[in-house]
Amino acid sequence: MGSGDRKTERRKAAEALRRQQAAEANRRKVVFGVAIGAAVVLIGGLLVFGVFMNREPEYEVIEPAAPVSDTFGVKLGDGPVEIDLFIDYMCPACNQFESAYAENIKTWLDEGSVTVNYHPITILDRLSQNTQYSTRAASAAVCAADVGEQEFLDYTLALYENQPAENTKGLSDDELLGIGKKLGFDGEWQTCVKDETYRGWVQAGTKWATSEGGIGGTPTAKVDGEVVENATFADSVQAAIDGA
């Protein structure tokens, strides 16, 4: 299969995923406000304990080839309004957040209105039966960012579409690789995932977020440096865009 055919297949797979996510977005927004509030409180209460219990050897911090912020965020777009999203791929509330706002984020990026920094942190490794699922998924997602901005977004949505339940082992490495293969990611990305190339970078980002960054739970959203309510995230961003 030629490179053109692979790109076509990748676009088809990504578009099918986006249509499915968009179909559920409106339904999920109805219950989003109540659910997100409860989840963030729980995560925040257990954050310090979780980080303490999941100390692991420090890995080499390798800077991603993709654009990143100086606060360990995968950088998408270059618009005047800056959004920072702190997420954990095992966090159910993060899944709800992404499902509710993925289409908004894509629209703002396409319009050139925003810069979005995705910070994949790993405070829920403690809930994956010692498999460090949050770290493995985050590292794989950063590998996807090296493929491209849209590829990172598509892989993030796919991870949430296939999100494992808390207190399970999470997806296996083969399953993480399989998700990327369905999106058309090639051997270079697969090598990045297998080698856990960005494990140290994700680890350093989690350490920064939970200390200097002052992040007490996921999802946490900032607009131009200020934390905003998750339930009114879209309104906050739009107000910043209108005022830019």
Biotite code that builds the C-alpha atoms (Angstrom):
import biotite.structure as struc

atoms = struc.array([
    struc.Atom([0.000, 0.000, 0.000], chain_id="A", res_id=1, res_name="MET", atom_name="CA", element="C"),
    struc.Atom([1.425, 3.391, -1.023], chain_id="A", res_id=2, res_name="GLY", atom_name="CA", element="C"),
    struc.Atom([1.742, 6.394, 1.263], chain_id="A", res_id=3, res_name="SER", atom_name="CA", element="C"),
    struc.Atom([-1.237, 8.055, -0.422], chain_id="A", res_id=4, res_name="GLY", atom_name="CA", element="C"),
    struc.Atom([-3.425, 5.016, 0.232], chain_id="A", res_id=5, res_name="ASP", atom_name="CA", element="C"),
    struc.Atom([-2.292, 4.868, 3.865], chain_id="A", res_id=6, res_name="ARG", atom_name="CA", element="C"),
    struc.Atom([-3.165, 8.537, 4.354], chain_id="A", res_id=7, res_name="LYS", atom_name="CA", element="C"),
    struc.Atom([-6.591, 7.964, 2.790], chain_id="A", res_id=8, res_name="THR", atom_name="CA", element="C"),
    struc.Atom([-7.275, 5.007, 5.074], chain_id="A", res_id=9, res_name="GLU", atom_name="CA", element="C"),
    struc.Atom([-6.064, 7.018, 8.071], chain_id="A", res_id=10, res_name="ARG", atom_name="CA", element="C"),
    struc.Atom([-8.411, 9.883, 7.210], chain_id="A", res_id=11, res_name="ARG", atom_name="CA", element="C"),
    struc.Atom([-11.346, 7.504, 6.781], chain_id="A", res_id=12, res_name="LYS", atom_name="CA", element="C"),
    struc.Atom([-10.720, 5.830, 10.127], chain_id="A", res_id=13, res_name="ALA", atom_name="CA", element="C"),
    struc.Atom([-10.275, 9.162, 11.889], chain_id="A", res_id=14, res_name="ALA", atom_name="CA", element="C"),
    struc.Atom([-13.406, 10.637, 10.318], chain_id="A", res_id=15, res_name="GLU", atom_name="CA", element="C"),
    struc.Atom([-15.490, 7.638, 11.347], chain_id="A", res_id=16, res_name="ALA", atom_name="CA", element="C"),
    struc.Atom([-14.242, 8.029, 14.904], chain_id="A", res_id=17, res_name="LEU", atom_name="CA", element="C"),
    struc.Atom([-14.995, 11.771, 14.940], chain_id="A", res_id=18, res_name="ARG", atom_name="CA", element="C"),
    struc.Atom([-18.549, 11.181, 13.672], chain_id="A", res_id=19, res_name="ARG", atom_name="CA", element="C"),
    struc.Atom([-19.176, 8.643, 16.403], chain_id="A", res_id=20, res_name="GLN", atom_name="CA", element="C"),
    struc.Atom([-17.813, 10.955, 19.078], chain_id="A", res_id=21, res_name="GLN", atom_name="CA", element="C"),
    struc.Atom([-19.822, 13.915, 17.788], chain_id="A", res_id=22, res_name="ALA", atom_name="CA", element="C"),
    struc.Atom([-23.056, 11.896, 17.865], chain_id="A", res_id=23, res_name="ALA", atom_name="CA", element="C"),
    struc.Atom([-22.614, 11.325, 21.602], chain_id="A", res_id=24, res_name="GLU", atom_name="CA", element="C"),
    struc.Atom([-21.275, 14.744, 22.516], chain_id="A", res_id=25, res_name="ALA", atom_name="CA", element="C"),
    struc.Atom([-24.616, 16.518, 22.916], chain_id="A", res_id=26, res_name="ASN", atom_name="CA", element="C"),
    struc.Atom([-26.081, 13.711, 25.010], chain_id="A", res_id=27, res_name="ARG", atom_name="CA", element="C"),
    struc.Atom([-23.092, 13.692, 27.330], chain_id="A", res_id=28, res_name="ARG", atom_name="CA", element="C"),
    struc.Atom([-23.136, 17.462, 27.807], chain_id="A", res_id=29, res_name="LYS", atom_name="CA", element="C"),
    struc.Atom([-26.538, 17.170, 29.499], chain_id="A", res_id=30, res_name="VAL", atom_name="CA", element="C"),
    struc.Atom([-25.124, 15.226, 32.455], chain_id="A", res_id=31, res_name="VAL", atom_name="CA", element="C"),
    struc.Atom([-21.586, 16.550, 32.215], chain_id="A", res_id=32, res_name="PHE", atom_name="CA", element="C"),
    struc.Atom([-21.758, 19.333, 34.813], chain_id="A", res_id=33, res_name="GLY", atom_name="CA", element="C"),
    struc.Atom([-22.857, 17.167, 37.746], chain_id="A", res_id=34, res_name="VAL", atom_name="CA", element="C"),
    struc.Atom([-20.656, 14.192, 36.886], chain_id="A", res_id=35, res_name="ALA", atom_name="CA", element="C"),
    struc.Atom([-17.489, 16.193, 36.346], chain_id="A", res_id=36, res_name="ILE", atom_name="CA", element="C"),
    struc.Atom([-17.792, 18.014, 39.655], chain_id="A", res_id=37, res_name="GLY", atom_name="CA", element="C"),
    struc.Atom([-18.053, 14.814, 41.666], chain_id="A", res_id=38, res_name="ALA", atom_name="CA", element="C"),
    struc.Atom([-15.211, 13.110, 39.817], chain_id="A", res_id=39, res_name="ALA", atom_name="CA", element="C"),
    struc.Atom([-12.752, 15.962, 40.181], chain_id="A", res_id=40, res_name="VAL", atom_name="CA", element="C"),
    struc.Atom([-13.353, 16.189, 43.926], chain_id="A", res_id=41, res_name="VAL", atom_name="CA", element="C"),
    struc.Atom([-12.604, 12.475, 44.305], chain_id="A", res_id=42, res_name="LEU", atom_name="CA", element="C"),
    struc.Atom([-9.456, 12.604, 42.220], chain_id="A", res_id=43, res_name="ILE", atom_name="CA", element="C"),
    struc.Atom([-8.205, 15.689, 43.995], chain_id="A", res_id=44, res_name="GLY", atom_name="CA", element="C"),
    struc.Atom([-8.661, 14.052, 47.392], chain_id="A", res_id=45, res_name="GLY", atom_name="CA", element="C"),
    struc.Atom([-6.562, 11.041, 46.400], chain_id="A", res_id=46, res_name="LEU", atom_name="CA", element="C"),
    struc.Atom([-3.939, 12.801, 44.294], chain_id="A", res_id=47, res_name="LEU", atom_name="CA", element="C"),
    struc.Atom([-1.125, 13.110, 46.827], chain_id="A", res_id=48, res_name="VAL", atom_name="CA", element="C"),
    struc.Atom([-1.596, 9.538, 48.040], chain_id="A", res_id=49, res_name="PHE", atom_name="CA", element="C"),
    struc.Atom([-1.626, 8.224, 44.471], chain_id="A", res_id=50, res_name="GLY", atom_name="CA", element="C"),
    struc.Atom([1.563, 9.987, 43.455], chain_id="A", res_id=51, res_name="VAL", atom_name="CA", element="C"),
    struc.Atom([3.313, 8.847, 46.631], chain_id="A", res_id=52, res_name="PHE", atom_name="CA", element="C"),
    struc.Atom([2.301, 5.211, 46.180], chain_id="A", res_id=53, res_name="MET", atom_name="CA", element="C"),
    struc.Atom([3.377, 5.115, 42.544], chain_id="A", res_id=54, res_name="ASN", atom_name="CA", element="C"),
    struc.Atom([6.937, 6.357, 42.733], chain_id="A", res_id=55, res_name="ARG", atom_name="CA", element="C"),
    struc.Atom([9.044, 4.623, 40.126], chain_id="A", res_id=56, res_name="GLU", atom_name="CA", element="C"),
    struc.Atom([12.569, 4.893, 38.771], chain_id="A", res_id=57, res_name="PRO", atom_name="CA", element="C"),
    struc.Atom([13.196, 8.075, 36.866], chain_id="A", res_id=58, res_name="GLU", atom_name="CA", element="C"),
    struc.Atom([13.512, 7.573, 33.126], chain_id="A", res_id=59, res_name="TYR", atom_name="CA", element="C"),
    struc.Atom([15.468, 9.659, 30.669], chain_id="A", res_id=60, res_name="GLU", atom_name="CA", element="C"),
    struc.Atom([13.513, 12.754, 29.656], chain_id="A", res_id=61, res_name="VAL", atom_name="CA", element="C"),
    struc.Atom([13.475, 12.822, 25.857], chain_id="A", res_id=62, res_name="ILE", atom_name="CA", element="C"),
    struc.Atom([11.963, 15.916, 24.262], chain_id="A", res_id=63, res_name="GLU", atom_name="CA", element="C"),
    struc.Atom([9.221, 15.006, 21.751], chain_id="A", res_id=64, res_name="PRO", atom_name="CA", element="C"),
    struc.Atom([9.768, 15.789, 18.090], chain_id="A", res_id=65, res_name="ALA", atom_name="CA", element="C"),
    struc.Atom([6.297, 17.382, 18.108], chain_id="A", res_id=66, res_name="ALA", atom_name="CA", element="C"),
    struc.Atom([5.859, 20.993, 19.293], chain_id="A", res_id=67, res_name="PRO", atom_name="CA", element="C"),
    struc.Atom([5.524, 21.124, 23.091], chain_id="A", res_id=68, res_name="VAL", atom_name="CA", element="C"),
    struc.Atom([5.164, 23.829, 25.715], chain_id="A", res_id=69, res_name="SER", atom_name="CA", element="C"),
    struc.Atom([7.779, 24.496, 28.388], chain_id="A", res_id=70, res_name="ASP", atom_name="CA", element="C"),
    struc.Atom([5.316, 23.021, 30.903], chain_id="A", res_id=71, res_name="THR", atom_name="CA", element="C"),
    struc.Atom([5.180, 19.563, 29.307], chain_id="A", res_id=72, res_name="PHE", atom_name="CA", element="C"),
    struc.Atom([2.149, 20.089, 27.104], chain_id="A", res_id=73, res_name="GLY", atom_name="CA", element="C"),
    struc.Atom([1.665, 18.723, 23.595], chain_id="A", res_id=74, res_name="VAL", atom_name="CA", element="C"),
    struc.Atom([1.150, 21.941, 21.641], chain_id="A", res_id=75, res_name="LYS", atom_name="CA", element="C"),
    struc.Atom([-1.572, 22.143, 18.994], chain_id="A", res_id=76, res_name="LEU", atom_name="CA", element="C"),
    struc.Atom([-2.315, 25.220, 16.895], chain_id="A", res_id=77, res_name="GLY", atom_name="CA", element="C"),
    struc.Atom([-0.943, 28.731, 17.244], chain_id="A", res_id=78, res_name="ASP", atom_name="CA", element="C"),
    struc.Atom([-3.964, 30.914, 17.980], chain_id="A", res_id=79, res_name="GLY", atom_name="CA", element="C"),
    struc.Atom([-3.963, 33.870, 20.404], chain_id="A", res_id=80, res_name="PRO", atom_name="CA", element="C"),
    struc.Atom([-6.062, 32.227, 23.147], chain_id="A", res_id=81, res_name="VAL", atom_name="CA", element="C"),
    struc.Atom([-4.053, 29.633, 25.085], chain_id="A", res_id=82, res_name="GLU", atom_name="CA", element="C"),
    struc.Atom([-5.776, 26.583, 26.535], chain_id="A", res_id=83, res_name="ILE", atom_name="CA", element="C"),
    struc.Atom([-4.076, 24.109, 28.880], chain_id="A", res_id=84, res_name="ASP", atom_name="CA", element="C"),
    struc.Atom([-5.767, 20.752, 29.457], chain_id="A", res_id=85, res_name="LEU", atom_name="CA", element="C"),
    struc.Atom([-4.480, 18.402, 32.151], chain_id="A", res_id=86, res_name="PHE", atom_name="CA", element="C"),
    struc.Atom([-5.778, 14.895, 31.492], chain_id="A", res_id=87, res_name="ILE", atom_name="CA", element="C"),
    struc.Atom([-5.255, 11.276, 32.528], chain_id="A", res_id=88, res_name="ASP", atom_name="CA", element="C"),
    struc.Atom([-6.208, 8.604, 30.026], chain_id="A", res_id=89, res_name="TYR", atom_name="CA", element="C"),
    struc.Atom([-7.741, 6.395, 32.739], chain_id="A", res_id=90, res_name="MET", atom_name="CA", element="C"),
    struc.Atom([-9.838, 9.234, 34.167], chain_id="A", res_id=91, res_name="CYS", atom_name="CA", element="C"),
    struc.Atom([-13.591, 8.778, 33.420], chain_id="A", res_id=92, res_name="PRO", atom_name="CA", element="C"),
    struc.Atom([-14.259, 12.497, 33.910], chain_id="A", res_id=93, res_name="ALA", atom_name="CA", element="C"),
    struc.Atom([-11.534, 13.281, 31.346], chain_id="A", res_id=94, res_name="CYS", atom_name="CA", element="C"),
    struc.Atom([-13.346, 10.971, 28.936], chain_id="A", res_id=95, res_name="ASN", atom_name="CA", element="C"),
    struc.Atom([-16.549, 12.921, 29.509], chain_id="A", res_id=96, res_name="GLN", atom_name="CA", element="C"),
    struc.Atom([-14.715, 16.218, 29.061], chain_id="A", res_id=97, res_name="PHE", atom_name="CA", element="C"),
    struc.Atom([-13.107, 15.160, 25.790], chain_id="A", res_id=98, res_name="GLU", atom_name="CA", element="C"),
    struc.Atom([-16.330, 13.693, 24.448], chain_id="A", res_id=99, res_name="SER", atom_name="CA", element="C"),
    struc.Atom([-18.227, 16.866, 25.302], chain_id="A", res_id=100, res_name="ALA", atom_name="CA", element="C"),
    struc.Atom([-15.726, 19.348, 23.884], chain_id="A", res_id=101, res_name="TYR", atom_name="CA", element="C"),
    struc.Atom([-13.724, 17.541, 21.176], chain_id="A", res_id=102, res_name="ALA", atom_name="CA", element="C"),
    struc.Atom([-15.732, 19.161, 18.392], chain_id="A", res_id=103, res_name="GLU", atom_name="CA", element="C"),
    struc.Atom([-15.364, 22.621, 19.940], chain_id="A", res_id=104, res_name="ASN", atom_name="CA", element="C"),
    struc.Atom([-11.611, 22.180, 20.266], chain_id="A", res_id=105, res_name="ILE", atom_name="CA", element="C"),
    struc.Atom([-11.311, 20.982, 16.675], chain_id="A", res_id=106, res_name="LYS", atom_name="CA", element="C"),
    struc.Atom([-13.336, 23.970, 15.417], chain_id="A", res_id=107, res_name="THR", atom_name="CA", element="C"),
    struc.Atom([-11.254, 26.507, 17.372], chain_id="A", res_id=108, res_name="TRP", atom_name="CA", element="C"),
    struc.Atom([-8.035, 24.927, 16.098], chain_id="A", res_id=109, res_name="LEU", atom_name="CA", element="C"),
    struc.Atom([-9.285, 24.941, 12.496], chain_id="A", res_id=110, res_name="ASP", atom_name="CA", element="C"),
    struc.Atom([-10.248, 28.601, 12.851], chain_id="A", res_id=111, res_name="GLU", atom_name="CA", element="C"),
    struc.Atom([-6.813, 29.476, 14.218], chain_id="A", res_id=112, res_name="GLY", atom_name="CA", element="C"),
    struc.Atom([-8.393, 30.933, 17.362], chain_id="A", res_id=113, res_name="SER", atom_name="CA", element="C"),
    struc.Atom([-6.531, 28.940, 20.000], chain_id="A", res_id=114, res_name="VAL", atom_name="CA", element="C"),
    struc.Atom([-3.351, 27.199, 21.018], chain_id="A", res_id=115, res_name="THR", atom_name="CA", element="C"),
    struc.Atom([-4.121, 24.017, 22.956], chain_id="A", res_id=116, res_name="VAL", atom_name="CA", element="C"),
    struc.Atom([-1.559, 22.425, 25.260], chain_id="A", res_id=117, res_name="ASN", atom_name="CA", element="C"),
    struc.Atom([-2.519, 18.879, 26.205], chain_id="A", res_id=118, res_name="TYR", atom_name="CA", element="C"),
    struc.Atom([-0.752, 17.772, 29.382], chain_id="A", res_id=119, res_name="HIS", atom_name="CA", element="C"),
    struc.Atom([-1.011, 13.959, 29.680], chain_id="A", res_id=120, res_name="PRO", atom_name="CA", element="C"),
    struc.Atom([-0.378, 13.287, 33.365], chain_id="A", res_id=121, res_name="ILE", atom_name="CA", element="C"),
    struc.Atom([-0.465, 9.970, 35.174], chain_id="A", res_id=122, res_name="THR", atom_name="CA", element="C"),
    struc.Atom([-1.976, 10.334, 38.617], chain_id="A", res_id=123, res_name="ILE", atom_name="CA", element="C"),
    struc.Atom([-4.178, 7.251, 38.146], chain_id="A", res_id=124, res_name="LEU", atom_name="CA", element="C"),
    struc.Atom([-1.417, 4.706, 37.614], chain_id="A", res_id=125, res_name="ASP", atom_name="CA", element="C"),
    struc.Atom([-2.398, 3.491, 41.095], chain_id="A", res_id=126, res_name="ARG", atom_name="CA", element="C"),
    struc.Atom([-5.723, 2.269, 39.665], chain_id="A", res_id=127, res_name="LEU", atom_name="CA", element="C"),
    struc.Atom([-4.300, -0.086, 37.035], chain_id="A", res_id=128, res_name="SER", atom_name="CA", element="C"),
    struc.Atom([-3.060, -3.009, 39.148], chain_id="A", res_id=129, res_name="GLN", atom_name="CA", element="C"),
    struc.Atom([0.608, -2.076, 38.861], chain_id="A", res_id=130, res_name="ASN", atom_name="CA", element="C"),
    struc.Atom([0.635, -1.952, 35.043], chain_id="A", res_id=131, res_name="THR", atom_name="CA", element="C"),
    struc.Atom([1.113, 1.851, 34.978], chain_id="A", res_id=132, res_name="GLN", atom_name="CA", element="C"),
    struc.Atom([-1.608, 2.140, 32.346], chain_id="A", res_id=133, res_name="TYR", atom_name="CA", element="C"),
    struc.Atom([-1.893, 5.928, 32.563], chain_id="A", res_id=134, res_name="SER", atom_name="CA", element="C"),
    struc.Atom([1.827, 6.288, 31.884], chain_id="A", res_id=135, res_name="THR", atom_name="CA", element="C"),
    struc.Atom([1.857, 3.784, 29.024], chain_id="A", res_id=136, res_name="ARG", atom_name="CA", element="C"),
    struc.Atom([-1.160, 5.381, 27.348], chain_id="A", res_id=137, res_name="ALA", atom_name="CA", element="C"),
    struc.Atom([0.234, 8.893, 27.779], chain_id="A", res_id=138, res_name="ALA", atom_name="CA", element="C"),
    struc.Atom([3.588, 7.887, 26.303], chain_id="A", res_id=139, res_name="SER", atom_name="CA", element="C"),
    struc.Atom([1.842, 6.309, 23.301], chain_id="A", res_id=140, res_name="ALA", atom_name="CA", element="C"),
    struc.Atom([-0.235, 9.454, 22.794], chain_id="A", res_id=141, res_name="ALA", atom_name="CA", element="C"),
    struc.Atom([2.873, 11.652, 22.769], chain_id="A", res_id=142, res_name="VAL", atom_name="CA", element="C"),
    struc.Atom([4.300, 9.301, 20.123], chain_id="A", res_id=143, res_name="CYS", atom_name="CA", element="C"),
    struc.Atom([1.139, 10.024, 18.111], chain_id="A", res_id=144, res_name="ALA", atom_name="CA", element="C"),
    struc.Atom([1.836, 13.754, 18.426], chain_id="A", res_id=145, res_name="ALA", atom_name="CA", element="C"),
    struc.Atom([5.099, 13.119, 16.574], chain_id="A", res_id=146, res_name="ASP", atom_name="CA", element="C"),
    struc.Atom([2.993, 11.793, 13.681], chain_id="A", res_id=147, res_name="VAL", atom_name="CA", element="C"),
    struc.Atom([0.899, 14.977, 13.582], chain_id="A", res_id=148, res_name="GLY", atom_name="CA", element="C"),
    struc.Atom([-1.542, 17.251, 15.406], chain_id="A", res_id=149, res_name="GLU", atom_name="CA", element="C"),
    struc.Atom([-4.656, 15.585, 14.035], chain_id="A", res_id=150, res_name="GLN", atom_name="CA", element="C"),
    struc.Atom([-3.160, 12.183, 14.702], chain_id="A", res_id=151, res_name="GLU", atom_name="CA", element="C"),
    struc.Atom([-2.683, 13.112, 18.357], chain_id="A", res_id=152, res_name="PHE", atom_name="CA", element="C"),
    struc.Atom([-6.318, 14.219, 18.612], chain_id="A", res_id=153, res_name="LEU", atom_name="CA", element="C"),
    struc.Atom([-7.525, 11.091, 16.845], chain_id="A", res_id=154, res_name="ASP", atom_name="CA", element="C"),
    struc.Atom([-5.485, 8.810, 19.087], chain_id="A", res_id=155, res_name="TYR", atom_name="CA", element="C"),
    struc.Atom([-6.666, 10.642, 22.202], chain_id="A", res_id=156, res_name="THR", atom_name="CA", element="C"),
    struc.Atom([-10.296, 10.179, 21.161], chain_id="A", res_id=157, res_name="LEU", atom_name="CA", element="C"),
    struc.Atom([-9.635, 6.516, 20.370], chain_id="A", res_id=158, res_name="ALA", atom_name="CA", element="C"),
    struc.Atom([-8.041, 5.940, 23.774], chain_id="A", res_id=159, res_name="LEU", atom_name="CA", element="C"),
    struc.Atom([-11.117, 7.347, 25.447], chain_id="A", res_id=160, res_name="TYR", atom_name="CA", element="C"),
    struc.Atom([-13.409, 5.364, 23.174], chain_id="A", res_id=161, res_name="GLU", atom_name="CA", element="C"),
    struc.Atom([-11.602, 2.239, 24.403], chain_id="A", res_id=162, res_name="ASN", atom_name="CA", element="C"),
    struc.Atom([-11.038, 3.459, 27.957], chain_id="A", res_id=163, res_name="GLN", atom_name="CA", element="C"),
    struc.Atom([-10.616, 0.654, 30.495], chain_id="A", res_id=164, res_name="PRO", atom_name="CA", element="C"),
    struc.Atom([-12.387, 0.731, 33.830], chain_id="A", res_id=165, res_name="ALA", atom_name="CA", element="C"),
    struc.Atom([-10.543, 1.931, 36.894], chain_id="A", res_id=166, res_name="GLU", atom_name="CA", element="C"),
    struc.Atom([-9.004, -0.815, 39.057], chain_id="A", res_id=167, res_name="ASN", atom_name="CA", element="C"),
    struc.Atom([-8.306, -3.008, 36.027], chain_id="A", res_id=168, res_name="THR", atom_name="CA", element="C"),
    struc.Atom([-4.982, -3.668, 34.300], chain_id="A", res_id=169, res_name="LYS", atom_name="CA", element="C"),
    struc.Atom([-5.930, -1.283, 31.521], chain_id="A", res_id=170, res_name="GLY", atom_name="CA", element="C"),
    struc.Atom([-5.200, -1.888, 27.872], chain_id="A", res_id=171, res_name="LEU", atom_name="CA", element="C"),
    struc.Atom([-2.199, -4.029, 27.045], chain_id="A", res_id=172, res_name="SER", atom_name="CA", element="C"),
    struc.Atom([0.712, -2.705, 24.999], chain_id="A", res_id=173, res_name="ASP", atom_name="CA", element="C"),
    struc.Atom([-0.561, -4.736, 22.046], chain_id="A", res_id=174, res_name="ASP", atom_name="CA", element="C"),
    struc.Atom([-3.977, -3.091, 22.387], chain_id="A", res_id=175, res_name="GLU", atom_name="CA", element="C"),
    struc.Atom([-2.415, 0.377, 22.500], chain_id="A", res_id=176, res_name="LEU", atom_name="CA", element="C"),
    struc.Atom([-0.512, -0.500, 19.346], chain_id="A", res_id=177, res_name="LEU", atom_name="CA", element="C"),
    struc.Atom([-3.648, -1.916, 17.729], chain_id="A", res_id=178, res_name="GLY", atom_name="CA", element="C"),
    struc.Atom([-5.518, 1.357, 18.177], chain_id="A", res_id=179, res_name="ILE", atom_name="CA", element="C"),
    struc.Atom([-2.772, 3.207, 16.345], chain_id="A", res_id=180, res_name="GLY", atom_name="CA", element="C"),
    struc.Atom([-2.611, 0.634, 13.576], chain_id="A", res_id=181, res_name="LYS", atom_name="CA", element="C"),
    struc.Atom([-6.341, 1.092, 12.938], chain_id="A", res_id=182, res_name="LYS", atom_name="CA", element="C"),
    struc.Atom([-5.659, 4.806, 12.521], chain_id="A", res_id=183, res_name="LEU", atom_name="CA", element="C"),
    struc.Atom([-2.926, 4.046, 10.002], chain_id="A", res_id=184, res_name="GLY", atom_name="CA", element="C"),
    struc.Atom([0.125, 4.837, 12.130], chain_id="A", res_id=185, res_name="PHE", atom_name="CA", element="C"),
    struc.Atom([3.286, 3.282, 10.742], chain_id="A", res_id=186, res_name="ASP", atom_name="CA", element="C"),
    struc.Atom([6.336, 1.447, 12.060], chain_id="A", res_id=187, res_name="GLY", atom_name="CA", element="C"),
    struc.Atom([8.136, 4.533, 13.404], chain_id="A", res_id=188, res_name="GLU", atom_name="CA", element="C"),
    struc.Atom([5.221, 5.270, 15.724], chain_id="A", res_id=189, res_name="TRP", atom_name="CA", element="C"),
    struc.Atom([5.044, 1.613, 16.761], chain_id="A", res_id=190, res_name="GLN", atom_name="CA", element="C"),
    struc.Atom([8.739, 1.637, 17.654], chain_id="A", res_id=191, res_name="THR", atom_name="CA", element="C"),
    struc.Atom([8.212, 4.789, 19.730], chain_id="A", res_id=192, res_name="CYS", atom_name="CA", element="C"),
    struc.Atom([5.410, 3.076, 21.668], chain_id="A", res_id=193, res_name="VAL", atom_name="CA", element="C"),
    struc.Atom([7.292, -0.175, 22.191], chain_id="A", res_id=194, res_name="LYS", atom_name="CA", element="C"),
    struc.Atom([10.359, 1.679, 23.435], chain_id="A", res_id=195, res_name="ASP", atom_name="CA", element="C"),
    struc.Atom([8.229, 3.907, 25.706], chain_id="A", res_id=196, res_name="GLU", atom_name="CA", element="C"),
    struc.Atom([10.320, 6.751, 24.344], chain_id="A", res_id=197, res_name="THR", atom_name="CA", element="C"),
    struc.Atom([8.415, 9.478, 26.166], chain_id="A", res_id=198, res_name="TYR", atom_name="CA", element="C"),
    struc.Atom([7.857, 7.742, 29.495], chain_id="A", res_id=199, res_name="ARG", atom_name="CA", element="C"),
    struc.Atom([10.414, 10.001, 31.193], chain_id="A", res_id=200, res_name="GLY", atom_name="CA", element="C"),
    struc.Atom([8.919, 13.131, 29.623], chain_id="A", res_id=201, res_name="TRP", atom_name="CA", element="C"),
    struc.Atom([5.440, 12.181, 30.817], chain_id="A", res_id=202, res_name="VAL", atom_name="CA", element="C"),
    struc.Atom([6.836, 11.377, 34.239], chain_id="A", res_id=203, res_name="GLN", atom_name="CA", element="C"),
    struc.Atom([8.519, 14.787, 34.441], chain_id="A", res_id=204, res_name="ALA", atom_name="CA", element="C"),
    struc.Atom([5.322, 16.483, 33.286], chain_id="A", res_id=205, res_name="GLY", atom_name="CA", element="C"),
    struc.Atom([3.303, 14.771, 36.005], chain_id="A", res_id=206, res_name="THR", atom_name="CA", element="C"),
    struc.Atom([5.839, 15.831, 38.628], chain_id="A", res_id=207, res_name="LYS", atom_name="CA", element="C"),
    struc.Atom([5.711, 19.438, 37.394], chain_id="A", res_id=208, res_name="TRP", atom_name="CA", element="C"),
    struc.Atom([1.909, 19.538, 37.188], chain_id="A", res_id=209, res_name="ALA", atom_name="CA", element="C"),
    struc.Atom([1.360, 18.180, 40.701], chain_id="A", res_id=210, res_name="THR", atom_name="CA", element="C"),
    struc.Atom([3.942, 20.492, 42.269], chain_id="A", res_id=211, res_name="SER", atom_name="CA", element="C"),
    struc.Atom([4.796, 23.769, 40.541], chain_id="A", res_id=212, res_name="GLU", atom_name="CA", element="C"),
    struc.Atom([1.737, 23.554, 38.313], chain_id="A", res_id=213, res_name="GLY", atom_name="CA", element="C"),
    struc.Atom([-0.639, 23.320, 41.261], chain_id="A", res_id=214, res_name="GLY", atom_name="CA", element="C"),
    struc.Atom([-2.859, 20.728, 39.561], chain_id="A", res_id=215, res_name="ILE", atom_name="CA", element="C"),
    struc.Atom([-5.054, 18.933, 42.091], chain_id="A", res_id=216, res_name="GLY", atom_name="CA", element="C"),
    struc.Atom([-7.116, 16.682, 39.815], chain_id="A", res_id=217, res_name="GLY", atom_name="CA", element="C"),
    struc.Atom([-8.087, 15.794, 36.279], chain_id="A", res_id=218, res_name="THR", atom_name="CA", element="C"),
    struc.Atom([-9.479, 17.116, 34.083], chain_id="A", res_id=219, res_name="PRO", atom_name="CA", element="C"),
    struc.Atom([-8.253, 20.626, 34.812], chain_id="A", res_id=220, res_name="THR", atom_name="CA", element="C"),
    struc.Atom([-8.691, 23.292, 32.144], chain_id="A", res_id=221, res_name="ALA", atom_name="CA", element="C"),
    struc.Atom([-6.972, 26.667, 32.002], chain_id="A", res_id=222, res_name="LYS", atom_name="CA", element="C"),
    struc.Atom([-7.738, 29.521, 29.629], chain_id="A", res_id=223, res_name="VAL", atom_name="CA", element="C"),
    struc.Atom([-4.949, 32.076, 29.287], chain_id="A", res_id=224, res_name="ASP", atom_name="CA", element="C"),
    struc.Atom([-3.433, 30.754, 32.495], chain_id="A", res_id=225, res_name="GLY", atom_name="CA", element="C"),
    struc.Atom([-6.598, 30.841, 34.611], chain_id="A", res_id=226, res_name="GLU", atom_name="CA", element="C"),
    struc.Atom([-8.414, 27.709, 35.794], chain_id="A", res_id=227, res_name="VAL", atom_name="CA", element="C"),
    struc.Atom([-11.978, 27.613, 34.468], chain_id="A", res_id=228, res_name="VAL", atom_name="CA", element="C"),
    struc.Atom([-14.979, 25.515, 35.403], chain_id="A", res_id=229, res_name="GLU", atom_name="CA", element="C"),
    struc.Atom([-15.138, 22.327, 33.353], chain_id="A", res_id=230, res_name="ASN", atom_name="CA", element="C"),
    struc.Atom([-18.910, 22.556, 32.967], chain_id="A", res_id=231, res_name="ALA", atom_name="CA", element="C"),
    struc.Atom([-18.639, 26.013, 31.356], chain_id="A", res_id=232, res_name="THR", atom_name="CA", element="C"),
    struc.Atom([-15.352, 25.442, 29.525], chain_id="A", res_id=233, res_name="PHE", atom_name="CA", element="C"),
    struc.Atom([-16.705, 26.208, 26.047], chain_id="A", res_id=234, res_name="ALA", atom_name="CA", element="C"),
    struc.Atom([-18.282, 29.471, 27.183], chain_id="A", res_id=235, res_name="ASP", atom_name="CA", element="C"),
    struc.Atom([-15.036, 30.540, 28.877], chain_id="A", res_id=236, res_name="SER", atom_name="CA", element="C"),
    struc.Atom([-12.987, 29.853, 25.763], chain_id="A", res_id=237, res_name="VAL", atom_name="CA", element="C"),
    struc.Atom([-15.451, 31.587, 23.474], chain_id="A", res_id=238, res_name="GLN", atom_name="CA", element="C"),
    struc.Atom([-15.457, 34.653, 25.714], chain_id="A", res_id=239, res_name="ALA", atom_name="CA", element="C"),
    struc.Atom([-11.661, 34.768, 25.545], chain_id="A", res_id=240, res_name="ALA", atom_name="CA", element="C"),
    struc.Atom([-11.752, 34.409, 21.760], chain_id="A", res_id=241, res_name="ILE", atom_name="CA", element="C"),
    struc.Atom([-14.309, 37.197, 21.435], chain_id="A", res_id=242, res_name="ASP", atom_name="CA", element="C"),
    struc.Atom([-12.177, 39.444, 23.601], chain_id="A", res_id=243, res_name="GLY", atom_name="CA", element="C"),
    struc.Atom([-8.856, 38.674, 21.912], chain_id="A", res_id=244, res_name="ALA", atom_name="CA", element="C"),
])
